Amino acid sequence: MSLAVLKSRARTGMQAPEVTVEVHLANGLPSFTIVGLPETEVKEAKDRVRAALQNARFEFPARRITVNLAPADLPKESGRFDLPIALGILAASGQMPADQLDRYEFAGELSLSGELRPIRGALAMTYAMQRHTMQSHRAFILPRANADEAALVADAAILPADSLLQVCAHFAASDGDARLARHRTAAPAARPHYPDFAEVKGQTQAKRALEVAAAGNHSVLMMGPPGTGKSMLAARFPGILPQMTDDEALESAAVQSLTSGFCPSRWKARPFRAPHHTASGVALVGGGGSPRPGEISLAHRGVLFLDELPEFDRKVLEVLREPLESGQITISRAARQADFPARFQLVAAMNPCPCGYLGHAANKCRCTPDGVARYQGRISGPLLDRIDLQIQVAALPQEELLKQADGEPSTHIAARVERAYARQLQRQGKANSALSTTEIDRLCQPAAAGEQLLRAAMTRLNWSARAYHRVLKVARTIADLAAEEMIGSAHVAEAIQYRRALREQ
């Protein structure tokens, strides 16, 4: 046999399209050619595969070797095609049986000694294989280091291997002893550990606002002097969010696997990403010649915390506007386009002025009014309009700081959040923050007193239509926390309190 055909997977954004690896041996001067739009890492597979086969004591054919990666118009990157190329050469040259290759998919990078090294995106590839091959029931052979994350996909047949020799022994074995065993992993059932809100002294209003934000999946901006606990509150925020479903956890883990940043022990743990304020726009939204996810996608189904918000470059902050509305990001390049999910929960923190002490009871602010206006003006109106809750985090008095921490633990807050979120799922099947305009008109209409209060606030604060709708959604969440079907005036008043414009502080 001079032709072998195997299956593997490429990666384009979150997609993992099937790739057919065709290996053909022909007479002529010895050569090794890879076609099918391979990038540099794939072209270098020639040297890795040659050394791996020779060090594994296989014969490298002294013939004209042509490897075609189909479809030809799909770019191929990374070293994941090393294993299928090596197996194709062995099958085409008759050094291993080829009658069962169509039952499997292969991915893995080879070392020069023939060992299998881990690859990026194993979970995304397994997820795609399971969705698209439900009838063919293929098994996936990949490096053992990727087995735990790949096995998180329900019902996927994962066969991990340590080396090229193990894979060859699997196909050559006549009994079950030498065949690769199916890998199974048990996802942690316990709730992931997070820092506790009980450790935060005071800041009752800020804790309440974060509880509302967690219950309805709303974005938050905290403003206050340095040292008031803004970062401390944000770090504890993931611990009160509703527990992730299996589908949400799989989506989040698949994105993180694209950068080799997923650890199976963190299964169902909400991501918490806190990029430094020197981060570029590409670092935040993703990009590159072969597009990779940025911080907003790595925070999918979790929290994106932007500390010192005005210190970020204004152009960088503006890239958040569309993802905050749509929940996804499209990276467009000349040669390709990639879509990544970005349904994150924004939590931001900032000082009120350059020195940080505007409005502080003890420390005197030294900034001029123009300096304060310029500092706060670094956050554009359109971006600020998309942040649901904007709250003050005041400095604590000395007496409060000297007391023993006796705040409410995160487990109690999380229980209330879970109940409120369950009410939303039962009523409309999604969080309140995702309600459309039509759904807001149907589900978020306040009582007469609440509507009158809302009209007065709209007139006084000159809200945009977006701000008006976001206040209604926050009021709906507050009513859900109170287990009330009708939005009352107290719920509207609290929502208005959380919507004080930054420019009025």
N, C-alpha and C positions, 0 to 999 in steps of 0.2 A: 504493500500500500504506500503510495507516494503523496497522499492527501489526507489531512486530518482536520476536522472541524470541531471547535469547542465554543462554549458560551462564557461570556464575562459581562461586566458592566462598566460603562463610562460614568462620568458625573458632569452634569450641567446644572449649576445651582443646586436646588433641592431634588432635581430629577436625576434618575440613574438609568438611562436608556440601555437596552440590551445591545451588546456588541458581539458579533460573530468573529471568532479568531480562526482564520483559515491558514493552514501551514502546508506548503507544497514543496516537494523535493524534486529536482529535475537534474538531468545530466548536464555537464558543462563545467567550466572553471568554478572552483569553490567560491561562493559568495553568500552574503547574508543581507537581505533587503527587507525592510519593514515599510509597508505602504498603508495608506488609509488616514492621512492627516495626523501623523504622530508628532507630538511635541518633543522637546529635548530629552526629558526623562524617559520617554518611550523608546526613542532612538538608541539611548544608552543601554537598553535592555540587551542588545546584541552581545556586548562584552560580559554583562552579568550572567546571562544564560549560558554562554559558551563556557565560562569558568565553572559555573555551578554544575553543569553536566559532566565536565571532565573530572572535577573533584569528587563527584558522586560515583565515579567509575563507570560512567556511560560513555559510549562512543559518540563523538560529535561528527555528524556526517560530512564528509568532504565532497559535498555536492552543492548545487545551486539552490539555496534556501530562500523562499519568498513567503513572507508573512503578510497577510492582508487583514486589516482591522475594519470590518464593515459595520455600519454604513460609512462610505468613504468621505462624506461631507461633514461628519461629526468629529470635532477635535478630540484627540485622545491625550490625556496627561497622566502623570505620576507613574510609579513603578508597579501598579497593580496588575499589569498585563504580563509580568515576568513569568509567573507560574503557568498560565495557559499557553504561552508561547513555548516554554520548555517542554510541557507535556505534549503539545502538538508536534514538536520535532521528534520526540521519542515515539509517538504513535505513528507518525508518517514513515519513520525509518524502521518500524517493526520491532522496536525494543520494548514496547509495552502494549497490552491489548487495547483496542480502540472501540470495542463493540458496545461499551456502556457509557461512553463519554457524553452522549446526548441526555443523560439523566441528571447531569450535574452542571453547576456553574462554578467558575474558578476565579480567584483573585488573590494576589499575594506578591510581595516583593522578595526577590531572591538575594541572599548574600553570595559571595564568591564561593563559599563552602557548601552551598546548597540549603542552608537554613532559611526558614521563612520569617520575614520581618513584617511587623504590623503596617497597616495602610490606613489612610484617612477615609472617612465616609463609609465604614463597613456597615453601620446601622442603617444609613440611608439606602445603601445598595441592597441590603437584606429586605428592607421594607418594600422597595420597588419590586424585587424578585417575587416576594410573597403575594403582592397584589396582582402581578401580571402573569404568574405561572400557576395559578390555583388549580388548573386542570391538568397540567403536566407534572406537577408535584416534584419539581427539581430539588435536589439537595445542594447546599452551598459549601464548598471546600475553601477554607481561608486560614490565615495564620492563627495559631492558638491565642496569641495576645489580643485578638479581636473577637474571640468567641463569646465572652461574657456580654458585650454590648450587642452583638448580632443576635444572640439567643433571646433578647428581650422582645423580639418580634414574635407574637404568639403563633404557634404551630409551624414555625420555620424549621426546616431540617438543617442544622448546622453541624458540619463535620470539621473540627479543627485539626490541624497538622502542624508538626514542628519543623518538618524538612521536606524537600522534594522526594527523598527516598521513601518516607512514610506514605506519601500520596501514591507513588508508583507501586508500593507494596499492597496498597488497598485494592488496586485494580488487578494485580497479579495473584492475589491470595485466593486459594481454593476453599479455605475455611474462615470462620469468623474471627479467629484470634488476631490475624494481621490486618483486618479491616478497621477503618477509622470508626470510632464510636461517636454516636450522636451526643452533642453537648447540650446540657440543660443547666439553666441558672435560675435560682430562686430570687425574685426581686424582693428587696426589703419591705416588710409589711408595716413596720413602725413608722410613725410620723417623723420626718427628718428633724434633726435638732437645729434650733436657731437660738440666738441670744434672746433673753427674756425682757419684756417690757417692765417687769417688776423692778428691774435694776435702775430704771429711769426715775429720778426724783422730780416731783412736781409735774409741770407741763400737762395738766389735765385737759386743757382745751386742745392742745396739739395731738394728744393721744386720741381724743374723741374724733378729731378730724381724720386722723389716719384710719380709725375704725370705719368711718363712713366711706373713705376711699377704698378700703379693702373690700367692703361689702358690695360696692357697686362697680369696682374696677375703674375708679376715677383717678385722674392725674392730680398731683399735689405740688405746690410750691410753698416752702417754708422760708420765712424771712425773719432774721433776728441777729442780735449781736454775736460775736464769736464766743464760743464756750457755753452756749445755752442748751446744747444737746441735740442739735439738728442732725448731725451725722449719726449720733447714737440712736436716735429715733428711727432714722432711715434703715440702719443695719438690722433693726428688729422688726421692720415692717413685713418682710416675707413670712415671718412666723405666725402672722395672724391672717394670712390669705387663705381662701378656701383650698382644700386639698385637691391636688391635680387628679384628673381622670386618667385612665390608661392611655387614651388617645392623645390627650394634651402632653402627658409625659413622653410619649413616643415622638411627637412632633418636636418638642424641646430637645430631647436627646439626639434626634437625627440631625438637627442643626449644629449642635455642639460637636458631633462626631466628625463633621466636615473639617474641623480645625484640630482634631485629636484632643479636644478639651473635655470630652465626656468621660466620667468615671462611673461605672455601674453601681458603686456604693451610694451615689447621689441620685439614684432613681427616684422619681417623684419629688425631688427637692426643687423648689422654685429657684430659677437662676437669679443671681444678684450681681449685676455688672456695674462697676463704678469707675469709668474711664477718667483719666486725669484731664484737667482743663486744657492741656496742650494738645489733646487729640485732634487729628485732622478730620475733615469731612469724610474721607475714604475710610478712615479707621472707624468712624461712627456708623456709616451706612453700608460699608463693604465696597469691594471693587477689586482692581488688579486685572492683569492680562487674562488670567483664568479666574473669573469672579469668585470671591470668597465672601462669606457673611461678615458683616461688621458688628459692632456692639449692640445695635438695636435688634438684630436678628439673634445674636447669642443670648439676648435677654428675652427672647420669645417665651410667652407664658410666665414671665417673671418680672423682675424689677430692674429698671435702668435708673441708677442714681447719679445725678449730675450735681456734684458739690461745687460751690463757688461759681454758680451759673453765669454771672456777668463776666467772669474771667475767660470763658470760652470765646473763641473768635465768633463774631456775629454771623458770618457766612456758614460756619459750622452748625450753629444752632438752627439756622433757617432750614437745614435739610431735614429737620425733625417734623416739619409742618405736615407734609403729606402722609408719612407713616403713622402719625398720631391719629389721623382721620381714617385711613384705609386699612391699617394693620398689615401692610406688606410693602416691600420695596423691590423695584425693578432696576437692576444694574444693566445699563446698555453700553456696549462697546462696539467698535467697528466690526469685529468678527463674530460677536455673539451677544446674546442677551440672557440674563439669568434672573429668576424670581426667587426671593427669599421671604419667608413669613417674618413679620415684625409686630406681633400683637403684644407689646410690652406695656408695663405700667410705669409711667414717668413719675419719679420723685426727685424734686430739685430743691436745692438749698442755696441761700445767698445772704450776704450781709446787706443792711439797708443803705450803706454808703461806703466810700473807699476806706475810711478808717474803721468802719464797722460799728461805731457807737452812737449812731443817730437814734435818739429816743431812749438811750440808756439812762437809768435812774442815777447811777453813780459816776460813770465815766463821761466826760464831756466830749461831744463831737467837734472836730476841728475842720470839718469840710464846709465849703461854701455851698449855697443853694444851687449854683450852676454846676458845681462838681457832683453834687448828689443827683441832679437831673441827668447829667451825662452818664453817670454810672448806672442808674436805673434804666436809662434809655438804651443801653446795650441789648436789652431784651425787647425785641420788636413787639408791637401791638398784636399782629396776627398770631405770633407764637403764644403770647400771654393769653390771648383770647381762647386758645385751645386747652389751657390748663384749668381744670374744673374747680379745684379748691386752692385758695391763696390765703395763707394764714400767717399770723405773727407768732413767733416763738420768743417770748420775752425773757430777759435775764431773771434768774431766781434770786430772791433775797437771801442773805447769809443764813438766816434762821432755817430756811428750807433746806439749804445745802448741808447744814450740820446735823439734820435729822437722819435717822436710819431710813434707808429705802424701804418703803412699804406700799409700793404701787401695785395695781392689779396685775396678776400674771398673764402672760400671753395666752395661756390655754383658755382662760375665761373669756377674753376678748374674741379669740378665734371661734369659740362655740357660738357666740352671738352672730359673728360674721357668717358662719356656716349656715345658720338658720335663715338669716336674711337672704343669702345667696340662693338657698334652696327655694325660697318663695319666688324669687325672680325666675328661676328655671321652670318652676311649675306654672307660672303665669305666662311667660313669653319665650322660654327656652334659651335665654341668654342673659348676660349681665345688663344692668340698666344703662351703662355707658354706651352700649352698642345699639340702643334703640334708634330707629329711624324717625324722621319727622312725623310720618303718619302714625307710628306707634306712640310717639310722645303725645299727640293730640288725643289718642284713644285711652292711654294708660296713665298719663301724668297730669290730668286736669285737677287742680286743687279745688277745695271748697270755696264758697263765696268769699269768706273773710280772707283766705289765703290768696285768692285771685286779686282782691283789692290791694292787699299788701304788695303783691308782685307788681301790679301796675304802678304803684307809687314808687317802688324801687327802680323800675325801668325808666320812669320819667326823670328821676333825680340823678341816676348814674349813667344814663345814656348808653345802655347796653346795645350790643349788636344782636342780630337774630341768633347767632351761634351762642353767645353768652346767655341769652334768655332760655334757649333750649337746654343748655348745660345746667342752669340753675334748677330747671324743672326735673331733670334727671337726678340731680343730687337730692332734691326734696323727696323724690320717689324712693330713693335709697334710705333716707332717714325714716320715712314712714315704714319701710320694710323692716328696719331694725327695731322699730316700735311695734311690729306685728299688726299694723293698721292698714286697712285697705284704702281708706280715703286719705288724701294728702291734706293735712290741716294747716292752719295759720302758723302754728308753732314749728312745723316741719319747714314751711317756706321761709320763715324768719331765720331759722338756723342755716338754711342753704344760702340765703342772702348774706349772712354774716361771713360765710366762707368764700364769698365772691367779691370781696373788697378789692377794687382795682389797685394795682401796684402804684400807679401814678398818683393815687390819693393818699398814700401812706405819709 
